[in-house]
Each structure stands twice: as structure tokens, then as C-alpha cells.
Amino acid sequence: MPIAENDWIKIDYTGRLKENSKVFDTTMEDIARSEHIFDEKRAYKPMMCRVGDEKFLIPGLARGLIGLELNSPQTFEITAEDAYGDRDSKKIEMVPTKRLRKANLEPRVGNRVQLAGRSGTIIWVGGGRSRIDFNHPLAGKDLTFDVTVVEHLTDEEQIRKEIISRRFTGVNIEEVKIEVSEDPSTISISLPNYLIFMEGLAIAKYTLAMELRDFLDFKVVKFIDLFDYQEPPTSEEESETQEEENNSAEQEDT
């Protein structure tokens, strides 16, 4: 059955520059390693998205997925206009270099920086000033994507888990307790206590709440930080545990 608009799916993809076929992104570890773009901090696995939704993918690719078949590889050629847009000279700005240093950013050509909530690349440094290009690194580039739909998600519980997993990378979703009530449409998410040290936790919660509202129509999203303090075993319990371990060891010896 062809994939329809608003279906939830998982895809494997490899993105290349059309001009020279250089790989700039992929979901597959073997390709990332062979193309020398492997990132140890990244989890290489199929990406979940909603078909036709540009919140997940660039416009040309989001629309191109409509009508695909499961496990049927497809290659797309996407113009800059339908990818990351044309380069805009107004997005190239000169800033005082001391402003970068004040923000603990190294003023070196090629470095990616975050200033006032915008990401950019330093393209020139000199005379106490730095020129920063705030265009997307792939702006103005025509691209190609090799894409395979590897899974069609239809179970609502699985879709919820996948959406939550996107915002808490590396967390075992089975450690996250999820409860849903219908009146009003409310989802409660109990997070394991070690997540309290996660960088950008507040932003992750806010973004996830907006996604659960927009994608799954939840009216209320509750987050619960779960601290499960276990009482230390009593002397009697420790003795029983030790005796069980000793008996188990004796049985293995025989």
C-alpha cells in the first residue's frame, strides 16, 4: 500500500550534494564511516517523520515521500529552492570579534557559532571584526537523497514513544512512564531522575510539549520528574541474600 500524506514512517536516507555527490548526511553508520563524516555523538538509525510535514524534512523531500512503497529505494533530486533556500547576502553580517570572545566563542574561520539564537559560520576574521554567514550551510545547493521507507508506524502508543525518544536522545524509552487520559486529552510523562542533569532539558520539554500538541492533538502535557529512592537492605535481608548466593555457588560447584 502506498504511503499517504500524514502517515508516520521511518526512513533510511543518504543526502548528497548534486554538484559532486559528496555525502553530507546519512542515517546509516557504514556510509558515514566510509564517507568520513562519522559522528560518535550521533545514533545512526532510521529517522521517524510524518509524510508531507516540513517540520521533519525539507519541503522537496517531505512532499516526495507521498506515494512511496515500503522497502522500495528511491532517489530524489531537490533544487535549492525546495531544500534550504537560496543564499541571502543580507544574512552575512560583520560583528565585533570581542563579542565572540565575550560569548566564549573562538573567532576562527570555519567555526560554527551561536549568536542571539542564530547559527552561523565565521568566514573572515581581521581588524577586530568577524564576518559571519548566517545562511544554512547548504543554502543555494541542489541536493540528491537516496531514501528507503523501512517501517510504517500505525500503533499510536509506538508513535508517542518515538516522538518522545527524539527529544531525549540515548534514553531507554522503557524507563519513561507514559499515561494518557481522554478528558481532557492529557499525556503525563514520568522521566527517570538522571535526566535532571541533561543539557537543555527545559528546552527539550517545551519542544516536546509543542510537538505532542501539534502532532497528536494533546491539550495538556504533564512532566513528572521521578525520584525513586530505594531503602538500604536491613542486616537480616543482607544475610538472606548472602546465604542465597552461597547456596547458588555450591550448586554450581557440584
C-alpha positions in Angstrom: 0.0 0.0 0.0 1.5 3.4 -1.0 2.5 5.8 1.8 -0.1 8.6 2.2 0.2 12.2 3.4 0.3 12.4 7.3 1.3 8.8 7.7 4.0 8.1 10.3 7.0 6.3 8.9 10.7 5.6 9.5 13.2 6.2 6.7 16.8 5.5 6.0 18.4 8.2 3.8 21.7 9.5 2.4 21.9 13.1 1.3 24.5 14.3 -1.2 25.5 17.5 -3.0 24.3 17.2 -6.5 27.4 19.0 -7.9 29.9 16.5 -6.7 27.9 13.6 -5.0 29.6 14.4 -1.7 27.7 12.9 1.3 26.7 15.5 3.9 24.2 13.4 6.0 23.1 9.8 6.4 21.2 7.6 8.9 23.5 4.6 8.2 26.7 4.1 10.2 28.6 2.2 7.5 28.1 5.0 4.9 29.0 7.7 7.5 32.3 5.8 8.2 33.2 5.2 4.6 32.4 8.9 3.7 34.5 10.1 6.7 31.6 12.0 8.3 31.0 9.6 11.2 30.0 11.4 14.5 30.4 9.4 17.7 27.8 11.5 19.5 25.1 10.6 17.0 22.9 7.5 17.0 22.7 6.1 13.4 19.3 4.6 12.9 16.2 5.2 10.8 14.5 8.5 11.2 10.9 8.9 12.1 8.8 11.5 10.3 5.3 12.4 9.2 4.8 12.2 5.5 4.4 15.7 3.9 5.3 17.5 7.1 8.1 20.1 6.6 8.7 20.2 10.4 10.6 16.9 9.9 12.1 17.3 6.4 13.0 19.9 3.8 10.0 20.7 1.6 11.0 18.8 -1.5 11.7 15.6 0.4 8.7 15.9 2.7 6.4 16.0 -0.4 8.4 13.4 -2.3 7.6 10.7 0.2 3.9 10.7 -0.7 3.1 7.6 -2.7 6.3 5.6 -1.9 6.1 1.9 -1.2 7.7 0.2 1.9 11.2 -1.1 1.3 11.4 0.4 -2.2 14.5 2.6 -2.6 14.0 5.9 -4.3 16.4 8.7 -5.4 15.2 12.4 -5.3 16.8 15.4 -6.9 15.9 18.5 -5.0 16.6 22.1 -6.0 17.9 24.6 -3.6 14.5 26.3 -3.6 12.9 23.2 -2.3 15.8 22.4 0.1 17.4 25.1 2.3 16.7 28.0 0.0 18.9 30.4 -1.9 21.8 32.2 -0.3 20.8 35.6 1.1 23.6 38.2 1.2 21.7 40.0 4.0 22.4 37.1 6.3 26.1 37.8 6.1 27.0 40.1 9.0 30.0 41.8 10.5 30.3 41.7 14.3 33.0 42.8 16.7 35.3 39.9 17.5 35.3 40.8 21.2 31.6 39.9 21.1 32.5 36.4 20.1 35.2 36.2 22.9 32.7 37.5 25.4 30.4 34.6 24.5 33.3 32.2 24.9 33.4 31.6 21.1 36.7 31.2 19.3 37.0 33.6 16.3 38.4 31.3 13.7 37.4 30.9 10.1 35.2 27.9 9.6 33.9 27.7 13.2 30.2 27.3 13.7 28.8 29.7 16.3 25.5 30.6 18.0 24.7 34.3 18.5 21.4 35.7 19.6 19.7 32.4 18.9 21.1 32.1 15.3 23.6 29.6 13.9 26.3 30.8 11.6 29.8 30.1 10.2 32.7 32.5 10.6 34.0 33.3 7.1 36.5 36.1 7.8 38.4 37.5 10.9 40.5 40.6 11.0 40.9 44.2 12.3 38.9 43.4 15.4 35.9 42.3 13.4 34.5 39.0 12.2 32.2 38.2 9.3 29.6 35.6 10.0 27.4 33.8 7.4 24.0 33.1 9.0 22.8 31.2 5.9 22.2 27.5 6.3 25.5 25.7 5.3 23.5 24.0 2.4 21.7 27.2 1.2 22.0 27.6 -2.5 22.9 23.9 -3.1 20.9 21.4 -5.2 20.8 18.1 -3.4 20.1 14.4 -4.0 18.6 12.0 -1.5 18.6 8.2 -1.6 15.6 7.2 0.6 14.0 3.9 1.7 10.9 3.7 3.8 11.8 0.9 6.3 8.7 1.0 8.6 5.1 2.2 8.5 4.0 3.2 12.0 0.3 2.7 12.8 0.2 2.0 16.5 -0.5 5.2 18.5 1.5 4.1 21.5 4.6 3.4 19.4 4.2 6.8 17.7 4.1 8.5 21.1 7.2 6.7 22.2 9.0 7.6 19.0 8.2 11.3 19.4 9.3 11.4 23.0 12.5 9.5 22.2 13.5 12.2 19.6 13.8 14.8 22.4 15.6 12.6 24.9 18.4 11.0 22.8 20.0 8.0 24.3 17.3 7.4 27.0 15.7 3.9 27.1 12.1 4.7 26.4 11.0 1.8 28.6 12.3 3.8 31.6 9.9 6.6 30.7 6.4 6.1 32.1 3.6 7.4 29.8 0.0 7.7 30.9 -2.9 9.0 28.7 -6.3 10.3 29.7 -9.1 11.3 27.3 -10.9 14.0 29.3 -9.3 16.4 28.7 -6.8 14.9 26.2 -3.8 14.7 28.6 -0.5 12.9 28.5 1.7 12.5 31.6 5.3 11.7 31.2 7.4 10.5 34.1 11.1 11.0 33.4 13.9 9.0 35.1 15.8 11.0 37.7 19.1 11.0 35.9 17.6 13.3 33.2 17.8 16.2 35.6 21.4 16.7 34.5 20.6 16.6 30.8 21.8 19.7 29.0 18.9 21.7 27.5 16.3 19.8 29.5 13.9 22.7 29.8 14.0 23.4 26.0 13.6 19.7 25.2 10.4 19.6 27.4 9.0 22.7 25.9 9.6 21.5 22.3 8.2 18.0 23.0 5.1 19.6 24.6 4.5 21.6 21.4 5.1 18.5 19.2 2.6 16.4 21.2 0.1 19.2 20.9 0.6 19.8 17.1 1.1 16.2 16.0 -1.2 14.2 18.3 -3.7 16.8 19.5 -3.0 16.6 23.2 -4.4 19.6 25.1 -2.4 19.1 28.3 1.2 17.8 28.6 2.5 17.0 32.1 6.1 16.2 33.0 6.9 14.3 36.2 10.5 14.1 37.5 10.6 10.6 39.1 13.0 10.1 42.1 12.8 6.5 43.3 14.7 6.2 46.5 15.3 2.6 47.5 15.7 1.9 51.2 19.1 0.2 52.0 18.6 -3.5 52.9 18.5 -4.5 56.6 21.1 -6.7 58.2 18.6 -9.6 58.0 17.9 -9.0 54.3 21.7 -8.8 53.6 22.2 -12.2 55.4 19.5 -13.9 53.4 20.9 -12.5 50.2 24.4 -13.7 51.1 23.1 -17.2 52.1 21.3 -17.5 48.7 24.4 -16.5 46.8 26.5 -19.1 48.8 23.9 -21.8 48.1 23.9 -20.9 44.4 27.7 -21.1 44.3 27.8 -24.5 46.0 25.3 -25.9 43.4 27.4 -24.6 40.5 30.5 -26.3 42.0 28.7 -29.6 42.2 
